[in-house]
Amino acid sequence: MKRFWCLFFMIWPVLALYVCWIAPQMGWWFPFNGPTGMKAASPLGERIDDLFYMILYITTATFVGTQIALGYVLFKGAAATDEGNTEKAWYSHGSHNLEVIWTIVPACVLLFIALYQMDVWAQYRVKDSFPSETKQGAIAEVTARQFEWRIRYPGLGPDGKPLPLMPEPQPTDLYTVNDLHAVVGKAVMIILETQDVQHSFFLPELRVKQDAVPGLDIPVWFKASKSGDYTLLCAELCGWGHYKMKARMVAETEDKYLEFLQKLTKSQNYDGVPETPAEGAPVASAAE
Amino acid sequence: MSTVDPAIVTTGGHGHADDHGHGHGHHGSFISTYVFSTDHKMIGKQFLITTLLMLMVGGALALGVRWQLAFRWEAMPIFGQLFPAQGGQIPPEFYTMLVTMHASVMIFLVIIPILAGAFGNFLIPLMIGADDMAFPILNMLSYWFMWPAIFCFGMSFLQAGYGAAGGWTSYPLLSALPEAAPGSGSAQTWWLFGLTFVGFSSMMGSINYMTTIINMRAPGMTLFRMPLTIWAMFITAILQSFALPVLTAAGFMLVADRMLGTCFFIPSGIVVNDTDPTVGGGQPLLWQHLFWFYSHPAVYIMLLPAMGMVSDMLACMSRKPIFGYKPMVYSMAAIAGLGFIVWGHHMFTSGMNPALGMTFMVSTVMIALPSAVKVFNWIGTMWGGRLVFNTVMLNCIAFVSMFIVGGLSGIFMAAVPVDIYIHDTYFIVAHFHYVLFGATLFGCFAGIVFWFPKMYGRLMNEKLGKLHFFLTFIGFNGTFFPMHLLGVSGMPRRYADPYLHPYLEHLLPMNQFMTCCAILMGFSQFILLFNFFYSRKFGPKCGRNPWNANGLEWTAPSPPGHGNFESVPICHRGPYEYSDPKHSEDFWLQTDPPAKRGDGPATVAAH
């Protein structure tokens, strides 16, 4: 029976490793429905994935090592009580050298892991390290509320280009709900706010997450590497409808983006009098 | 020896078990023996039984959560009868309540009180050779302050919204503005009062433990001859007493925000559910800082005692001294010390100053180091031992094996950039369940079986114990291991219906599998309860030292009478002198006088 238990404790790590091994093929890995498949849809996201894999390799090696060590001592300890084996257990209070080794080696590995992460974090969150494209200002203000995302874009100027986004709402501003548009292949910045409780702006395919904190305006930047529709959802418990703060982030070319803003302007300025009876229904869902 | 107590808490006793029979002549009434007892052993047992019952409550709440994730919006059998919604369905506001109350019950009414309250109370005086705690009445109060807490949490269920639903972290403004959610009204207020009472209870316990351990050790029980359980309890008590006031203060601030119109956490201009804008001036991030300043150390409060207990049991069941006694003590102290400067890793995505993210990352990653040292030492303890594969040992090995997973998955979240993605996904849910259930609860299961003979003078059933372990272990891994994968798939936590989002749709079958495992795990706990209550009455009687262990508690009668020891025990050596070649037996009680000059006090448990 004791060997059964030794085996029992060795089977589960093998199973765990196997499940992790087949996970990507089974779809139990990074989200794969987006335009870029399982690959992160932003350059920073790819770097985050690289860091994830680096930690995964280090921890897997440690996991395998410790489980093998555990298995070894278990089988050996089980054999020590076999019939006819009367020898006492090894009387040892430890080993100073081993303690030093297994303190210093993990310390170095852990410190390396920590320091190696700094760069990506700085790029993501420290404003001085943001990409230069974001210095032109935010493209939209995203306001979370129970249970939707309200997005305020600056209106289009006379030259057909978007005006700068003002901190306070302007008469020319354009509004959408649950529909964030951004230019593909370009780092764009949004200002994240919340109207009520705390929410979190989560773009899983781009590996972007930032809480929207009441009373704070938080700049968030991201860069979609391929055009298409991406998932946007809330990652911080915000009430009973937390699960249904479903929205999309559309990454599109500059032309399409401007076209979208023009359409939005048109539908928002729509005064109820159709120019031609056939068309003129609002194109985008406008709020307020 | 006296007969085994017919009842512990309130029911069915009739006084004959007062006779503890070894000369102390202590005769109390039923009330003073079983209800308002000042005996640390009775208080420990009261805590143990209360927390085991709460474990079932928390487990039932968890099964509600799992049901919804597997069979969303379908009527839940059995438990569904208790639900207010029609036909036993789980509406989303009820789901967030389940999530919140599951965590609250498990953390505040199970894990913290079972470790400090049950095992701390029962073991500290016995293991250091004291006759009772330093402040027995305070000790009694620490148990009885649990009941107002249970009452308040219970009242929370009866309010609008059927319970607090702001998460166990209760982040404002969801928890600060009553209009924010159905459960944010009086349910949240009751919840906060409950939390405060739990705090009182823990604080009374902590002061008692510290005082007792410092002042009441038996002659010869130097600090470095204390069992690691006692070290762990000591360090935990220190952690608790330093961190808890912050949470209590924060709780009062939140109550004031809710009831007295203050604005500690409420900024201006917030409109919730079309109410008037708030006046404000406060900052919700302040709550997060205060909350995690307590609740991160609390994670170690929920782990360190189990680490200590497992160290003791592993050494005993390996028939070997603990490997690296002093490194074990120092690493626990390091975990406790570092535990105070890592709270910000819960807030990487919160919008706090990004420079803090970097400093908190370094301290957080470094806290993995003492944890790693402990794991290596546990494996070292088993290395070359004569392992006894009984229920105690199996649960202890599971503790080590599961703690490795929980520790390693922590590194992913400690790394800030990776945390951006996996923060608030099921990855974190997997991580803390591996630590709190996989490590702590398996440690507690081992502890229950190990010290049960000392509590009741009888052994627990070994077959049932192994069956319970087997089913729990399989159910546990089947439930929680796939959560890592859900996390990597980007499934956010606390979602009543994740499959609303197309990129999560394909995870439904996996969630159904996990729910089946959770049901298996939940129902296996009845085996533990049955074994516990059955063995208390019908288990085989045992002597003082059924495990051939070394600690002082094994020199007392089983169960010990009032005052614990017949005479003051004198401690001659460390607690881990197993298989000493100089000694004929493979264990050497701490109280055994040294055979000849020189091999007594010199052979302390470490070098």
Interface residues (C-beta under 8 A of the other chain):
Chain A: M1 K2 W5 F8 F9 W12 P13 A16 V19 C20 A23 G27 W28 W29 F30 P31 F32 N33 G34 G45 R47 I48 L51 F52 I55 L56 I58 T59 T62 F63 T66 Q67 A69 L70 V73 L74 K76 G77 A78 A80 T81 K88 A89 W90 Y91 S92 H93 G94 S95 H96 L98 E99 W102 T103 P106 A107 L110 L111 I113 A114 L115 Q117 M118 V120 W121 A122 Y124 R125 V126 Q146 Q195 D196 V197 Q198 S200 F202 P204 E205 R207 V208 K209 Q210 D211 V213 P214 G215 L216 I218 T231 L233 C234 A235 E236 L237 C238 G239 W240 G241 H242 Y243 K244 K246
Chain B: P91 P92 E93 Y95 T96 V99 A165 G166 G167 Y171 P172 L173 L174 L177 A180 A181 P182 I266 P267 S268 I270 V271 V272 N273 G280 G282 Q283 P284 L285 S318 R319 K320 P321 I322 F323 G324 Y325 P327 T349 S350 G351 P354 A355 G357 M358 M361 V362 V365 M366 A368 L369 A372 V373 V375 F376 N377 I379 G380 M382 W383 G384 G385 R386 L387 V388 F389 L394 I397 A398 V400 S401 I404 V405 L408 S409 I411 F412 A414 A415 V416 P417 V418 I420 Y421 H423 D424 T425 F470 F473 N477 F481 P482 H484 L485 L486 V488 S489 G490 P492 R494 Y495 A496 D497 P498 L500 H501 P502 Y503 H506 L507 M510 Y576 Y578 S579 D580 P581 D586 A605 A606 H607
